């Protein structure tokens, strides 16, 4: 497992979250997708999720529209 520490703004407020994932790298758009799932992933909000074939740019745009911004990925130890 790989640990990733994310820092970001959610609705203008600084936040951080730690993910442990199997994948050996985490790009900003992948991190944004994990944060969308974290904040909006319940069944009632499935319409806010990006399409399965969304490009990295589209995922980041969707995150911005949901007020998830300034996503930074910091590899953990």
PyMOL commands that set and color helices and strands:
alter all, ss='L'
color gray80, all
select helices_A, chain A and resi 28-40+43-48+56-65
alter helices_A, ss='H'
color red, helices_A
select strands_A, chain A and resi 2-10+13-21+68-75
alter strands_A, ss='S'
color yellow, strands_A
deselect
rebuild
show_as cartoon
